[in-house]
Amino acid sequence: MPEGPSILILKEEVQQFSGKKVINVSGNASINLERLKDKKILSFKTWGKHFLICFEEFTVKIHMLMFGTYRINEQKEIAPRLHLEFSNGEINFYTCSVKFLEGPIGQYYDWSVDVLNENWNPRKAKESLDKLPNEKICDAILDQNIFSGVGNIIKNEVLYRCFVHPESEVGKIPSEKIDELIAECSIYSFEFLYWKKKFELKKHWLAYSKKECLRCNLPFIRKNTGKLNRRSFFCSNCQQLHI
């Protein structure tokens, strides 16, 4: 599943179409595609893993799900979920969710929970975590209403950086360590963005998909954790379990 930084890169890559009119539209998305024809794109926005194409009276929300992809000025062999053609090029989205959001986009999203947004509010994240004392931290970090844009790669890397076991209970983690985790969710997301643009993201991974802890020279535990049952890679020696 593409994480927040990857969707932000998509936003940057399609700026050539901002202010342009859709001259042709097609695809197998289950929405009224004809509604988009001859409409001008006002702007592109992101909220976490959501890519938003904003028109005057509505917004098209695209979620890449687990295996979504896109192509700019080229096409894949399979049929697109949504094809948008402009006078200066085209965008094609594949294997994704496409929905309409009616009216002003601001009514749907809280920008202060997006770790890559200029309005990101770490204090609000702390308040939200305080309400989930029995939640495992591996689930809390993936909660898009607290850390919008954070995905499984970022989760694993942040927990490793902060020496926290993924199955730790939020309420048992010391307050100063919670502050560190919150800060790192945003810090690492921006580093992810920087490395992704340089096509060198994987070489910076310290935990995700790794077999051995670089700090302890011990094998990593690889396990599906939490109620979300997502893969975690962690060292049982240096990542403290708070329960």
N, C-alpha and C positions, 0 to 999 in steps of 0.2 A: 504494500500500500504506500503510495507516495506521501511523504510527510510534508509539513508546512513549508520548509525551505524550497522543496521541489516545486510546489505550487506557486511560490513567489517568483521563482525563475520563469515559470510559464507566463506569469503576468508581465514580466519584463520583456519576454520574447515576442509578445503579441501587440506591443504598443503601436506598431505600425498601422494597426487597424482601428485604433481609437479615433472616434469622430467619423469613421467611414460607414457607408450604407451597405447593408447586406443586399447583394444583387441576386443571389441564388442560395437556396437552402434545401437540404435533403438529409436523409438518414433514417434509421429505424427506431429512433426514440419515440416513446408513446406520448408525445405532446403535439399540439397543433403547430406544425413546423411553418405553415404558411403565414402564421402570425409574425414571423421574424422577417419576412421578405419586405424589402424597401424601408426597413427600420434602421435608424442610425444608432450606432453604439456610442453611448455617452462616456463610458469609462469601463475599465476592468478593475476588479477588486478581489482581494482574498480574505478569507477568514479561516485560519487553520488549514484544513485540508479541502476547503470549499473554494472553487474557482467561480467567480461571479462576473457575468457579462451584463452590464447595466444599460437598459434602455429607458426611455422617458417614463413609461407607465408600469414597467415590470422589469424583472431581472431573471436571467437564466442561470440557475445554480447547477454546477457540474461537480459531482463527487466521483473521484477516480476509483473508489472501492478498493478491492485488493489488486486488480490487474489492469486498471485503466491506463491508457496511453493517449498520446496526441501526436499529430504531425502538422507542421507549418509549411505551407507551400509544397507539400508532397502528400502522397496517399499510400496506405498499406493495401495489400491485396484483399483484405476482408472489408465488408461494408462498414462504413462509419456509423456510430450512434448519432452523430451530428456533424454535418458538413456545412460550413459557412463560407460563402465566396464573396470577395470584395473586388473592387476595381484594381487593387494592387496585390492580390494574392488570396490565400484561403487558409482556413483552420479546419482540421479534422480531429474528432474525438472518438475513441474506441473503448468498448467494454467499460462503460461508465454509466452513472445515473444522471439523467437530465430532467430538471423540473423547473416550472415557473414559480416565481415569487412575486406576488402582486403588490403594487404600491412602493413606497419608499423603502430602500434596502435597510436603512438604519433601524427599522422596527423589528427586524429579524435577528440582529446580531449585537452582541456585547463585545465591542472591540477591545475592551480592557482585559479580556481573558486570552487574547491572541499573543503568544510569546514573541512574535516578530512584529507586532504592531507598535507604532509610536505611542499608543495609549495603554500599553501593557501595564497592569497594576499588580505588582507582587504582593502588596498588602491584601488585596482582595483574594489572591490565591491562598494566602495564609489563613484568612478568615474562613474560606471554604474548606480547607483541610482540617481546621479546628472542629468542624461539624461532622467529620468522618473519623473519629478516633479508632474505630474497629476495622477500618478498611486497610487492606494490605497496600503498601506504598507502590507496588508494581501496578495495581489497578488505579490508584489515585492519580499517578503521573499520566496515565493514558486517558483520564477523564477530560473530554474535550470542552466541558463547561468550566474547567479549572485551568487546564493547560492546552488551549486550542492550538493545534499544529504539531504537538508532540506525538511522535509515533514510537514504535517498538525499538528502533535503532537508538533514538535519543534516550529513551527510557533506560536501556541497558548501559549506555555510556555514562549517563548522569549518575546512576546508582554506583557504578564502579568508581568514578571520580570521587564520589562522596563517601566511599567506604561503607555503603549501606546495603544490607541483604534485601533482595526484592520482596521477601515474604514478611518483612518487618511490619508491625502494626503502626499506623500513623500516630496514634495517641501515645505510643511508647517511645517514639523517636524524640530525642531532646530538641527543644525549641530552636536552639542555634543551628542544629543540624538540619531541621526543616527549612530554616532561612537559607542555608547553603544549597539545599536541593532546589528550592524555588528559583534562586538566582541562577543556578547552573542550567536549569531547563531553558532559560532564555539565552544565556551565554553560549551554551553548546549549539543551540539552534542557529545562531548567527555564524558560528564557526562551521557548522554543517553547510550553511548556505555558501560561505566563502570557498570551502574545499570542493563542494559540488560544482561550482562554477569553474574551478581549475581542473576538474575531472580527476581529482585525487582523494575523494572522500574515503574510500575503503582503506587506504594505506594509513589513515589516522585512527581507525578503529582500535580500541584497546580491549574491548569486551565482546561486542557483538560478533557472533560466529567464530570466536577465537577458542582455542583448545586449552590454552595455558595462561595462568596469571603471570604477568610480567613482573609483578612485585614479589610474589612468593615462589615462583617457579613450581607451582602446583597445578594439577589439572583443573580446569573450570568445570563447574557443574552446569549441565545443560538440561533444563527442565521447564515444562509448561507450568506457569505459576498464576495464582489468583483466580478469581471468578471469571476473568476474561480469557484465561487459559492460553495466554500468549507466551512465546518462547523467552526464557531468561537465560543469560549466560553470566555466571557469577562465581566468585571465589569464596568458599565457605570459611576460609582462614582469615582474610583481611576485611571482608564485608560483614559488618556486625549485624547480627539478627536481634532486633529489638522486639521482644514479645513479653 
